[in-house]
């Protein structure tokens, strides 16, 4: 039979007509959730600019993101089709769609225009030769001006420091020094060993210990400072370059002084004898020589236990010695220096230390002592006088004239109330004024000045110069001090200057601090009687009290 005929194929779905409205992108669907009112739609058909602004917000986003790029592509397609079917798109969006919206969308996605290039910077014109020379000259002048100003500031500061440290202090505080410094022979040794009788020359020894240390710039041995064990005393004598004997009236009656002399001579340590010029304990060279020659008889009379102490110390040292040999050794060590004949004829040198003298005389005595020490060890000695720095010397004349004027007239006529009022405006120049009798307490006063300045860190006035005008001493010293220290010795109240200093202090209400020196012979009963009958007593001492 003939095959059956095939049924005709069914027609498939027809393609959408071109008049079909485009589908709204999902970006606009999401826009509803971000609108201020969830029920509000794009109904502003009368305001196309709002639609344009909303489309710009929808299209805003990084184009590098794949999702954003797909959204942007769909929006472009949507607005492109809206250009062909504006009516259907308007119904879908609820706004009036015009060509301007599609153009705005396309323009938004166009690549941004390249920024305009920056204009080139203006070319700087170089300086010519004349301008360069002017700039260099101005720079050099400015640099020199800065250097001069810095130099002047440093010079002024240096002078003020020099004025407060050196010029304002006595010369003994900054004495000439040995140049080069004294080199000690033994390691951990001393430049000199000071042998003295403490009761008669304690203050002199302490003062010389400090002064010699600053002059020699080396260590000086003083048993009251450096001795912790009497058994090591002889070792310090041996390790010293020179033994300096401070000769007073009773120094040869002290057993330890004799042992120090014996040890120094037997170990080849040179001995230099310095006579302390003291009216209370005057040293006689001839009397000392006779004392040594009759040591077995005179020493027990002066000090009964001295010979026993000498023999005991020599026995402990392992070198027992007889009294005769001990005496002969001392005579060999000191006889040449105790000779009263001409020092030049015997090759010796008679040295004296005047503690009551002026600053210049004290420095001269110390210089003679150091020179004798150098001659004893065959070592030349040269001194270097302290000088101000170069900057200070250049400015010294001008600044000194401006800073160091005389005291104001009428300084002595100020009452106590005016002094208290002025003291509140400026500090006194000195923390203390030392009033003393030079012949009786010269070295005590010097030692007190040294120790007080080191302790109080302020200046202490000591009239140790060749002053011949009592008004300057009273105006510059007493009236400008916080207190007056009166060193009480036997004849201090018989000195007219001491009486004037105490009177001026009382008149200006400066506190007076009396200091009694033991063994100086001051008697309180006699002092009261002397002051009660001051007029006749002054006439008795032949003192002109004006």
Secondary structure, DSSP 4 states (H G I P E B T S, - for coil): -PPPPPPPPPP-PPPPPTTSPPPPPHHHHHHHHHSSSTT--S--TT-HHHHHHHHHHHH-S-TTSHHHHHHHHHHHHHHHHHTT-HHHHHHHHTS---HHHHHHHHHHHSPPPPPPPPPPPPPPPPP-HHHHHHHHHHHHHHHHHHHHHHHHHHHHHHHHHHIIIIITS-GGGG--EESSPPPPSSTT-EEEEEE--HHHHHHHHHHHHHHHHHHHTS-EEEHHHH-S-GGGHHHHHHTEEEEEEEE-TTGGG-HHHHHHHHHHHHTT-EEEEEEE--SSS---HHHHHHHHHTHHHHHHHH-TTHHHHHHHHHHHTT----HHHHHHHHHHHHHHHH--S-HHHHT---EEE-TTS-HHHHHHHHHHHHHHHHHHTT----EE-----HHHHHHHHHHHHHH-PPPPTTGGG--HHHHHHHHTTS--SBSEEEE--HHHHHHHHHHHHHHHHHHHSS-EEE--S----HHHHIIIIITTBSEEEEEE-TTGGG-HHHHHHHHHHHHTT-EEEEEEPTTS---HHHHHHHHHTHHHHHHHTT----
